């Protein structure tokens, strides 16, 4: 079976980490008898400057017709690309797993999954300005909270069974109050333990005692911030993958930005992009009931672990390896696993 993959390389370091990932995919196809039909689409800052739009209609249609999609980071047009794609395809669940990898200096040992509501909150982009006063509307609904709580419950059932709801209902009494109340009601249907924590306290505890968390369920903006914090606790945003998942469609991406200051220097960390493709294969395996994809995902993570043990690290995680060197090594490791 041929799996159609829509791919946005993105801005800044996006093309470099995409090329390293494509090198790895080639080895996975051969080892696990997979066939990915990858089609590249434009989007982002460079696309805007060239074509007058950050997200062309053919890119949207490419995502619509693909079995799964992956994108590199984009720059200042993130709202027009990343957030818009989430909204167009109702990709309401942003899943960001964070854990330690070998040979990477970290703040603390951490193993959490951040389940971030991905369709509402301030990221609706409902902002306006009147008489030099700017306003933003924060949207939190019963419907969206229920469905993201179900995602957190299902993930927690496969892990330790602990969900921590993170909000700020002591100040944001209506929006966070609804999120807290509805999430607790929905999670009561699952065999999980539920804690609550205000976001400011959670950000501190995450640094001091990350072992207190397993699955964090939170709103859109809080999830964006906490997931970057968690990734840095593990050692770097450069190892942080993520998934944007809806009922039928999904796209995957590293959590970091386009890093234009190091673009073209061949020193960008490709692991987050590579691990995002691992998440893509896991999701696609469940959708298509294809065990080969699950096995390929396991092979890929095993190769990443081995490469890190061997010291294949970019400068952001204390190494001196080049972006393409990591892609080439992972290709060889996969062949030999």
N, C-alpha and C positions, 0 to 999 in steps of 0.2 A: 504493500500500500504506500502511496505517495502522500506525504503530509505537506500541505501548503503553508509556508511560513512567510508572513509579511515582516519586513525588516526596515527600520529607520536607523541609519547610522548616527545621525544627530550632529551636533556641533562640537567644537573644541576637540577633546580627546575621543569623542564618539567613534570616528572612523578607525582609529588605531586599536581600540579595545574590541571593536567589531571584527577587525581582521584577525586578531588573535583568537577570538571565539570561533570564527569560521574555520580556522586551521584545526581547532579541536573537534569541531563537528564532523569534519571530513574523516577523522579517525573513528569516531563513534559510528558513523554510517557503515564503514567497512567492517568493524568488529561485531556490530549487532544487527547487521543486515537491514539497515534502515535507509529510507530514501526521503530526504527533505528537499522539496522544491522551494527554494528561497528566492523571493522577489524583493528587490530593494525599492524603497519609496523615499521621497524627499519630504522633509519637515524641519522646522526650526528657524534659527536666526539667518543662516545662510540662504535658506529657501526663501525667506521673506525678502531678503535683499535682491535675490535673483528674479523672483517671480511675483513679488508683491503680495504674497500670502504665505503665512507660516504653515498652513495645513491645507494643501491642495485637495480637491475633491477626489482625485484618483488615489490619493493616499488613504482617505477614509474608505473608499470602496475596496481598496486592497486589503485593509484590515477586515472589512465586512466579509469578504470572500475567502479569507484565509482560515485554516484550521486553528492557528495560533499566531501570535505576533510578539515581536520583541523590538525594543527601541533603545538606542543609546541616549545619553543625556542631551538635552537642548539647553540653550542659554536663556536670554531674556524673554523668549517667547514661550516659556513653559506653560503659562496660563492658556495660551492659544493652541498649544499642541497637547501636552500631557493631560491637563485638566479637561480640555475639550473632548479628547478621545474617551476619557472616563465617563463624561456626561453623555456623549453620543451613544455609547454602547452600554450605558448603565452598569459600569464596572464598579459595583458598590463596595466591594471588599478589597482593601489594600492589606496584603499579608506581608509582613516583614520579619522573617526569622533572624535572630542574632545569636551567634554562638562563637566560642573560641576556636581558633585553628592553631595547629602546632607551629612553634617557632615564630610566633608573632607576639611581641611584647604587648601586654594588655593592662588595663587598670585593675580589673578583677575578673574572676571566672564568671561567665554569664551564659545562660541558655534560655532565651525567652522567645516567644512569638508575639509580635505586636499586631493586633487585629484592629485596623483603623477604618472607621466608616468613611467612605470614599466619595459620597455623592452630594453631601450637604455641607452644613456649617458655613463659615465665612468664605469657603472656597467656592460657593455658588457664584461669587463675583458680583453680588448685588450691592454695588457701591455708587454713591453719588455725592455731589458737592453743592452746597447752597450757601451763598454769602460767606465764603472762606471757611465753612465748616464742612468737614467730610463725614459721611455716614456709611456704615456697612451693616447689612442685614444678616443676622445669624439664623440659619434655618436648621431646626432639629425636629424631625417628625417621628411619630409613633411607628409608622410603617418602616422607615429606614432603620430605626433603632432595633426593631424586632428582628429584621433579617440579618443585621450584622451581629446581633447577640447570638443568633442561631449558629453563625459561622464560628464564633468564639467557643460556643458550647461544644460543637462537633470536634474542633481542634483539641480542646482541653480533654475530651473523652479519650483521645488517642495519646495523650501525654500524662501529666500527673493529676489532672482533674482539678486544677486551681485556676480560677479566673479572677483577675483584679480589674474592677471597673474604675477607670480614672476619669475624673470630671472636676468641676469647680462649682458645685451646686450651692455652696454657701454664699456665693456672690452672684453667679448666673443662675438665679433661682428657677426661672422658667425653662430655659433651654437645657442646661445641664441637669436641672431637676427632673425634666421629662426623660432625658437620656438615662439617668440613674434609675428612676422608677421603672421604666419600661424594660430596660436591660435586665434588672433583677427579676422581674416577672417572667420574662422569657427564659432566663437561665434556670429558673426554678423547675423547668421541665426536664433538665438534664441532671445526671448524677455527678454533679461537680460542686466544689466548694467555691463560694463567691465572697470576695473581699471588696471593699471600696477604699479609694484614696483620692484626696485632692491632688490636682496635677502638680502643684508646687512641692508638696510633700513627696509625691511619687518621684519627681525628678531628683530629689535629694537622696531618697532611699535607693533608687536605682544605682547611684554611684557608690553609696556606702555598703549596701547589702543586696546586690542583684539577685542573690539566691532566693530572696523572698518572693520573687515573681516567676511565673511560668507562662501564662497567657495574659496579656494586657489588652483589655477591650476599651477603646476610647474613641473620641470624636476626631474629626478630620484634621484640624490644625494641631491639636494636642498630639495626635499620633505622628504627624510629620516631625514635630520637634523631638518627641521622646525617642523615636526610632533612630534619628541621627545621634542622639546622646548615647543610646545603647550600643550602636555600631562603634562609636569611639571608645567605649568601655572595652569592647572586644579587641580594639587595636587600630581600627581605621574604617572610615566610610568606604574605602576601596575594596572591602570584602563583603559589603552589604547588598544582597540581592532583594528583589521584591516582586510581588505579583499584584496585578489589578484584575480582579475576577468578577464576572457577572454570571447570569444564569446560563448563557450560551457562549459568550466570548471572553477572551482574556488576553492581556498583553503583559509582558515581563520587562523589567528594567532595573539597572543598578540604582541605588538610592542617592548616589552622589551627583554632583553637577558636572558641567562641561569642562571645567578647569582650563580656560583659555590660556592661562599663563604657562602651562606646560605642554600645550598642544603642539604636535609635530616634533617633539623631542624624543619620542619612543621610550618614555619613562613612566607612562601612565599605568596604573594598576588595573589589569584586565580581569581580576578574579571575581569582582562583583558582577560583571557582565556574563562571565562564564557560568557562575553559579545561578544567575538569572535564567540562563538557558537550561540548566539542570531543573529548576522549578517548572519551566515550560514543559519539559518532557514528563515530569511527574503528573502535572495537570492533564496533559494530553493522553497519558497512559490511562488515567481514570475515565476520561471522556470516550476514548476509543477502545477501551478494554484491551490494550496491547501491552503485554508483559515485557516485550523487548524494550519499550521506552523506559519502563521502570528500571530494568536492568542497566540500561545505558546511563540513566541518571545516577545510579549507584556507582557505576564504573567511573563516571566523570568526577564525582566527589572524592572517590578513592584516589584518583590521579592528582587532584588538587592537594589533598592531604600529603601525599608522597612528595609532590613537588616542593611544598613548603618545608617539609622535613629536610629536603636536600638543600634548602637555602635559596630557592628560587623566589626572591622577593624584590619588589620594586622599592625605590627610595622611601616612599611614604610608610612602609612597614619595616624599615631598617635594612634594606638590601641594596644591591647595585645592579640587578638584572634589568634587561630591557623588556619592553612590552612584548615584542615579537619573540624574544628568547623563551618567555614563559609559554607562549602558544606552541612553539616548536617542541619544547620539552613535554608538554602535556600530550601532544600528538604521539610522541614516541612512547610515553608511559602507557597510554591507552592501548597502543598496539601490543604491548607486552604484558598487560594485566590479564 
